[in-house]
Amino acid sequence: MELQELVARARILFKGAPKRVRVFELVNGKRSAKETARKSGRGLSATLADLQKMKDMELLEYRKDSSGKIVRKSDSV
């Protein structure tokens, strides 16, 4: 996927959604979704929905271990 397409997708997803932008800024591969929700001031279900939307638009990839399984921390991605 080209950078231009990623930028277009991000504009669509983040337009008028400052809290969703904050969630995206907090994602670093080390924080759990619970920690991200706590720091962004959003509920866990809203944060998980935002993360899923970002994943669906290919703006995020879940972290995987050496066997290819998604890394979970505190029972959260």
C-alpha positions in Angstrom: 0.0 0.0 0.0 1.3 3.4 -0.9 1.8 6.2 1.6 -0.7 8.4 -0.1 -3.4 5.8 0.4 -2.6 5.4 4.1 -2.8 9.2 4.5 -6.2 9.3 2.8 -7.5 6.5 5.0 -6.2 8.2 8.1 -8.0 11.5 7.1 -11.2 9.6 6.7 -10.9 7.8 10.0 -9.7 10.7 12.1 -11.8 13.6 10.7 -13.7 15.2 13.5 -12.6 12.6 16.1 -9.9 14.1 18.4 -10.2 11.3 20.9 -9.6 8.7 18.3 -6.5 10.6 17.2 -5.4 10.5 20.9 -5.8 6.7 21.0 -3.7 6.4 17.8 -1.0 8.6 19.3 -0.9 6.4 22.5 -0.5 3.1 20.6 3.1 2.0 20.8 3.1 -1.8 20.8 3.9 -2.0 24.5 0.7 -0.6 26.1 -2.3 -2.7 26.4 -5.7 -1.5 25.2 -6.7 -1.0 28.8 -3.7 1.3 29.5 -4.4 3.2 26.3 -8.1 3.6 27.3 -7.1 4.9 30.7 -4.6 7.4 29.3 -6.9 8.6 26.6 -9.9 9.1 28.9 -12.1 6.8 26.8 -13.9 3.6 27.8 -12.3 0.3 27.1 -15.0 -0.8 24.6 -14.8 2.5 22.7 -11.0 2.1 22.6 -11.2 -1.4 21.4 -13.7 -0.3 18.7 -11.3 2.4 17.6 -8.3 0.0 17.5 -10.4 -2.4 15.4 -11.3 0.3 13.0 -7.6 1.3 12.7 -6.7 -2.3 12.1 -9.4 -2.8 9.5 -8.1 0.3 7.6 -4.6 -1.2 7.9 -3.3 1.7 9.9 -2.3 -0.7 12.7 -1.0 -4.2 13.0 -1.3 -6.1 16.2 2.0 -7.2 17.7 2.7 -10.9 17.3 5.1 -13.3 19.0 7.5 -15.6 17.3 4.8 -18.2 16.8 2.5 -15.7 15.0 0.0 -15.3 17.9 -1.2 -11.9 18.8 0.5 -10.7 22.0 -2.0 -10.1 24.8 -1.2 -8.2 28.0 -3.7 -8.2 30.9 -6.1 -10.1 28.7 -6.1 -7.3 26.1 -4.4 -6.7 22.8 
